[in-house]
Each structure stands twice: as C-alpha cells, then as structure tokens.
Amino acid sequence: MARRLTGSFEARPMAAINLTPLIPVLLAVFAVVAVVAARPTAAVNLAIEPGSVPAPPVPGRTPVPVPFVSIGADGLYTVEGQAVSPGEAPGRLRALAVARGYDTVMIRADGDVPYAKIMDMVQAIHAVGLKAQFINEDLH
C-alpha cells in the first residue's frame, strides 16, 4: 500500500497558488497604511521668535502699524511720509520700531529705484539691529 501512495503522488504536478493578482491589492494596502502612518498625531512645533510676529488684534483697539521707509525714484527717502536723509532713516526707523515693540521694519521702493540703493538701505537697517521686509506694492 505504501508503494501505491508514493507512486500516485509523484505522477501529479505540485499545486501552487498564483500570487500575481494579489500584487496590486498588496500595493494598495501598503499605500493606505503608509498614508495613515504618516499623519501627524502630535501638534506641529513652529519655532517663532517672540516679538517677530505682532499679537493678534484686540477687538476695539487699533493695531499699531509696523514702521516703514519708502524710497522714491527721485531719490527721496521718507519714513512714514516724512522726508529724511538716507543716513537718518535707519535711526528714525529704530526709534519707531522700539517704541512700537517691533524688531522688523518694512521697505517699499518705486520700480525705477536701482536695486543697489534698496540693498544699501537693507544693510543700514540691519546695522541698527532690525530686520527688513519688503512691501510689494507701487508707490502712489
């Protein structure tokens, strides 16, 4: 009897599972697991320096504007509408920024102002310990 069982097993081919149709299913399951696992579960920590962002507006109180300097095409420098010399502008901006609690001032310039003139003002602002940001609008 042992001979008959042995002979009958050798004559038949070995059955195997075809895994080819399962590959797209496994890839889809992997993609879903990867997306779910990549979701942030904790709060995102943003390192923002104190004083670099003004406090949110309080209802019934007017927000304090950020000091700004304008450079006109005619070479005229103005700090919040008052004409100043290029050497006087950084000091006046620093006084306004400190009084208002900012460490940043805004710069805007006419489209015809040479870039070197704008960068000279940025360097002068950095020299007095302030940060400079640009206002993207045309002078009127």
Secondary structure by P-SEA (a helix, b strand, c coil): caaaaaaaaaaccbbbbbcccaaaaaaaaaaaaaaaaaccccccccccccccccccccccbbbbbccbbbbcccbbbbcccccccccaaaaaaaaaaaaacccbbbbbbcccccaaaaaaaaaaaaaabbbbbbbccccc
